[in-house]
Amino acid sequence: MLRIAQTLNGQLRAAMERAFPEAAQRARAAGQALDPQLAPASKPEFGDFQANGALPLAKPLGQPPRAIAQAIVAQLASEPAFAKLCLEPVIAGPGFINLTLRPERLAAEVGARLADPRLGVPVGANQGAGQEVHAGPVIVDFSSPNIAKEMHVGHLRSTIIGDCLARVLEFRGHPVLRLNHVGDWGTQFGMLITHLKQVAPEALEHPDAVDLGDLVAFYRQAKARFDADEAFQATAREEVVKLQGGDPVSLKAWGLLCEQSRREFQQIYDRLDIRLVERGESFYNPYLQKVVDDLSAATLLVTDDGARCVFLEGMSGKDGKPLPLIVQKRDGGFNYASTDLAAIRYRFSQAGDGASRVIYVTDAGQASHFAGVFQVARRAGWIPQGTSVEHVPFGLVQGDDGKKLKTRSGDTVRLKDLLDGAVQRAEADLRLRLAEEGRTEDGAFIQHVAHTVGLAAVKYADLSTNRITNYQFSFDRMLALTGNTAPYLLYAVVRIAGIARKGGDLEAASAHLTFTEAQEWALVRELLKLDAVIAEVEEELLPNRLCSYLFELSQVFNRFYDQVPVLKAEEPARSSRLALCRLTTGTLKLGLGLLGIPTLERM
């Protein structure tokens, strides 16, 4: 009901200005406006909306807030457009104005959404009055695995959360650039290339001689040699110099390692239906020196113990001294901060991406790092006015013991193994349920449902948790058919599909929607919240808000379906209730789609 709320907000503000013109004039002189403080009603018995704007006016006006509320309501009574929208306002408590929408207006909103493929969600960014609008893309930086290493559980949250945020922003009409900032450069490639040349030189001529499974063990072998063999260390360091200098053989070996990793990463992304544009750390190598030059020209760069750095404002170490952000090491080399500064400079530059908003989806442990990078970028003038840069932090995936999720042997859980486990558990649960119900399904059906439910369960368990907190990974909880889980939501969609199979024509248009039961009105009001919820996710970047809404919608629908007849109802109730079923399944499918979760017709 975002559009209705905006209309009501305008009507309330106009009523306040008519009732108290001097207060309105003082607000305008201060560059502000009277605020109705309109919000959704805290309880259904209070109506649909509650306006609390009378309370803060009590002191400046020297009047009781209830008297102020009465004056505002009196002005609303003279507004025909308001009378068409709401029933008579009710003043409650010290001066709250409770507003209830007219039933015919609610029914009209349902009809409009049934005819709208976007279900009432407008295209266009949340833009406040007076804000400069930038047409550049929104960049979402997420996933970011390292070359020559397998994706593990630590990549799960960034990949799933980043994809969801990108989907929401795209749906709202933003041009979105989904960037995968892979770790494809650095000193570790010296030891990897050296090891490759010495133990598998045939790979340089026959790239398929090495696959990623070998490369993971290969990385460990190279690291062990680097730690134990001084001669190997020296050769590896020379190899780094060759690579950075553009030696053709070194670059070929580097490209081989990157391509082998890329193939394996893509299998995970395809499985999870993730779209990304790879732009690794190496992309920014040509821009690193320009970062140093810009910071030096801005007199931000300081040489400290041989390293070139920027001292951060408001960020101190344990000794109380300002923390440095090292931009160039004493040996002239660059580090992660250097690359991140080059990236943020390129992303906002008109010669680069010309972004309007840049969102980094990484673990909360990198918060201080990004705070420093963002501060330096702002002080350097690289972030244009009217644009924004945000770090979207998330907590850990934990095991039942409350510690970081590990295998029984103490190793990091491979993402591939975790997804395989989810699908296997989903299949086992499905086969057990089919046996209990006496149903027989073919193998293709079982595989499709297990794959869909298993991956949906993993995604939803992650997204339904406030991303800032840690969460405990549990197959039992995430695959349950009850509670706030993906299977529960998927089953609501399946339940509505069952209505259609039993003869309910969900696509039939109802010329006149008629609702009389409390359960119908509760479902209507829940369905009409979708646009406001998506706008909230767009602004706050919290996918769990969408999950909570879809769970509540499923609960309200199930109560409606259990307590009110649909197919056996007489007309016009039957058609109207089928229309609610159609809008419910459309809303669930749209919302789950924004979470990256496909739906099923049968389970």
CORBEL-V6193 format. One record per pair of residues at least 4 apart in sequence whose ideal C-beta (glycine too) atoms are under 6 Angstrom apart, sorted by sequence separation. I is the first residue (numbers start at 1). J is the second residue. If there is no record, write none. Layout:
I:J ; I:J
This chain:
1:5 ; 46:50 ; 57:61 ; 63:67 ; 92:96 ; 101:105 ; 116:120 ; 127:131 ; 151:155 ; 155:159 ; 157:161 ; 158:162 ; 189:193 ; 195:199 ; 196:200 ; 197:201 ; 202:206 ; 210:214 ; 214:218 ; 225:229 ; 241:245 ; 266:270 ; 279:283 ; 316:320 ; 317:321 ; 329:333 ; 334:338 ; 350:354 ; 362:366 ; 366:370 ; 370:374 ; 383:387 ; 398:402 ; 406:410 ; 407:411 ; 441:445 ; 446:450 ; 449:453 ; 450:454 ; 452:456 ; 456:460 ; 460:464 ; 475:479 ; 486:490 ; 500:504 ; 529:533 ; 536:540 ; 559:563 ; 560:564 ; 565:569 ; 569:573 ; 572:576 ; 573:577 ; 588:592 ; 27:32 ; 41:46 ; 63:68 ; 101:106 ; 169:174 ; 242:247 ; 269:274 ; 295:300 ; 296:301 ; 303:308 ; 304:309 ; 347:352 ; 377:382 ; 378:383 ; 413:418 ; 434:439 ; 441:446 ; 480:485 ; 499:504 ; 515:520 ; 569:574 ; 592:597 ; 27:33 ; 41:47 ; 76:82 ; 91:97 ; 92:98 ; 113:119 ; 145:151 ; 170:176 ; 203:209 ; 226:232 ; 295:301 ; 316:322 ; 317:323 ; 346:352 ; 347:353 ; 377:383 ; 383:389 ; 399:405 ; 407:413 ; 465:471 ; 481:487 ; 500:506 ; 515:521 ; 17:24 ; 27:34 ; 41:48 ; 58:65 ; 113:120 ; 169:176 ; 202:209 ; 203:210 ; 225:232 ; 226:233 ; 243:250 ; 301:308 ; 348:355 ; 398:405 ; 478:485 ; 592:599 ; 41:49 ; 89:97 ; 90:98 ; 242:250 ; 315:323 ; 347:355 ; 396:404 ; 397:405 ; 405:413 ; 537:545 ; 569:577 ; 41:50 ; 536:545 ; 537:546 ; 24:34 ; 55:65 ; 89:99 ; 145:155 ; 166:176 ; 226:236 ; 300:310 ; 312:322 ; 360:370 ; 589:599 ; 38:49 ; 39:50 ; 54:65 ; 57:68 ; 243:254 ; 311:322 ; 312:323 ; 327:338 ; 347:358 ; 566:577 ; 166:178 ; 325:337 ; 38:51 ; 86:99 ; 87:100 ; 311:324 ; 312:325 ; 533:546 ; 54:68 ; 36:51 ; 37:52 ; 54:69 ; 86:101 ; 87:102 ; 143:158 ; 309:324 ; 310:325 ; 374:389 ; 37:53 ; 73:89 ; 142:158 ; 143:159 ; 309:325 ; 533:549 ; 36:53 ; 309:326 ; 461:478 ; 16:34 ; 35:53 ; 309:327 ; 307:326 ; 308:327 ; 430:449 ; 85:105 ; 142:162 ; 304:324 ; 308:328 ; 430:450 ; 464:484 ; 13:34 ; 370:391 ; 457:478 ; 69:91 ; 140:162 ; 307:329 ; 457:479 ; 13:36 ; 307:330 ; 427:450 ; 12:36 ; 306:330 ; 426:450 ; 140:165 ; 69:95 ; 140:166 ; 367:393 ; 460:486 ; 9:36 ; 195:222 ; 423:450 ; 426:453 ; 526:553 ; 557:584 ; 69:97 ; 423:451 ; 426:454 ; 9:38 ; 65:94 ; 66:95 ; 364:393 ; 457:486 ; 65:95 ; 192:222 ; 456:486 ; 526:556 ; 138:169 ; 191:222 ; 356:387 ; 357:388 ; 358:389 ; 359:390 ; 360:391 ; 361:392 ; 363:394 ; 364:395 ; 423:454 ; 422:454 ; 340:373 ; 344:377 ; 359:392 ; 523:556 ; 348:382 ; 453:487 ; 522:556 ; 191:226 ; 348:383 ; 422:457 ; 138:174 ; 292:328 ; 422:458 ; 143:180 ; 144:181 ; 146:183 ; 147:184 ; 345:382 ; 523:560 ; 137:175 ; 138:176 ; 139:177 ; 140:178 ; 141:179 ; 12:51 ; 55:95 ; 137:177 ; 139:179 ; 141:181 ; 519:559 ; 54:95 ; 194:235 ; 519:560 ; 550:591 ; 194:236 ; 52:96 ; 148:192 ; 519:563 ; 191:236 ; 194:239 ; 215:260 ; 519:564 ; 546:591 ; 50:96 ; 51:97 ; 190:236 ; 193:239 ; 288:334 ; 190:237 ; 325:372 ; 517:564 ; 50:98 ; 212:260 ; 124:173 ; 190:239 ; 207:256 ; 212:261 ; 49:99 ; 123:173 ; 190:240 ; 288:338 ; 291:341 ; 425:475 ; 429:479 ; 47:98 ; 291:342 ; 325:376 ; 19:71 ; 46:98 ; 47:99 ; 48:100 ; 212:264 ; 19:72 ; 47:100 ; 48:101 ; 187:240 ; 426:479 ; 189:243 ; 288:342 ; 425:479 ; 284:339 ; 287:342 ; 16:72 ; 19:75 ; 527:583 ; 15:72 ; 18:75 ; 193:250 ; 196:253 ; 523:580 ; 530:587 ; 281:339 ; 284:342 ; 514:572 ; 284:343 ; 287:346 ; 15:75 ; 193:253 ; 312:372 ; 527:587 ; 15:76 ; 489:550 ; 492:554 ; 514:576 ; 312:375 ; 504:567 ; 513:576 ; 189:254 ; 192:257 ; 489:554 ; 492:557 ; 510:575 ; 150:216 ; 310:376 ; 510:576 ; 148:215 ; 484:551 ; 405:473 ; 510:579 ; 11:82 ; 148:219 ; 398:470 ; 506:578 ; 394:467 ; 184:258 ; 395:469 ; 396:470 ; 398:472 ; 504:578 ; 395:470 ; 506:581 ; 397:473 ; 506:582 ; 466:544 ; 300:379 ; 463:543 ; 464:544 ; 298:380 ; 499:581 ; 464:547 ; 463:547 ; 295:380 ; 496:581 ; 294:380 ; 496:585 ; 493:585 ; 493:588 ; 180:276 ; 182:278 ; 184:280 ; 185:281 ; 178:275 ; 184:281 ; 185:282 ; 178:276 ; 179:277 ; 180:278 ; 182:280 ; 184:282 ; 178:277 ; 179:279 ; 497:601 ; 493:599 ; 494:600 ; 494:602 ; 148:257 ; 494:603 ; 147:257 ; 490:600 ; 147:258 ; 163:274 ; 148:261 ; 147:261 ; 151:268 ; 145:265 ; 463:595 ; 459:596 ; 459:597 ; 456:597 ; 452:598 ; 268:415 ; 452:600 ; 392:541 ; 449:603 ; 162:361 ; 161:361 ; 158:361 ; 139:347 ; 139:355 ; 136:354 ; 137:355 ; 136:355 ; 138:357 ; 139:358 ; 140:359 ; 141:360 ; 142:361 ; 136:356 ; 134:356 ; 157:394 ; 153:397 ; 134:386 ; 153:405 ; 134:387 ; 132:386 ; 152:412 ; 153:413 ; 155:415 ; 152:414 ; 152:415 ; 150:414 ; 151:415 ; 153:418 ; 160:459 ; 164:463 ; 160:462 ; 157:462 ; 161:467 ; 273:596 ; 172:538 ; 168:537 ; 168:538 ; 165:541 ; 164:543 ; 111:513 ; 110:513 ; 107:513 ; 126:535 ; 121:531 ; 119:530 ; 120:531 ; 121:534 ; 126:539 ; 110:524 ; 106:524 ; 109:528 ; 168:594 ; 167:594 ; 164:595 ; 164:596 ; 163:596 ; 119:586 ; 119:587 ; 114:583 ; 113:583 ; 119:590 ; 1:528 ; 2:531 ; 2:532 ; 2:535
